[in-house]
Amino acid sequence: MGVDRFMNMADTISSPARTHFAIVPNDQADLAVTPKAIWCQADGTIVVRDHLGVDLPYAMKVGQILPLRAARILATGTSGTFYGLA
């Protein structure tokens, strides 16, 4: 791996993501990592539960970013492909 000139910088909510992961929707389990945002890889609807337990669906297009720190992505009602940016 090359030199990361920013590795000693603080990781804040406004800094770029350091990791990414495929989101596997699950009605029963929260995400293992809270993302800074969610990237839409394939058009669809994502049903997101926030940290207050509120569920809302978002219709998303390829390349769209949802700037929400989601707690859970529900399988029921979710279609498309999404990645977490953390």
Secondary structure as GFF3:
##gff-version 3
##sequence-region A 1 86
A	DSSP	beta_strand	20	22	.	.	.	ID=ss1
A	DSSP	beta_strand	37	42	.	.	.	ID=ss2
A	DSSP	beta_strand	44	49	.	.	.	ID=ss3
A	DSSP	beta_strand	55	60	.	.	.	ID=ss4
A	DSSP	beta_strand	65	66	.	.	.	ID=ss5
A	DSSP	beta_strand	72	74	.	.	.	ID=ss6
A	DSSP	beta_strand	81	85	.	.	.	ID=ss7
###
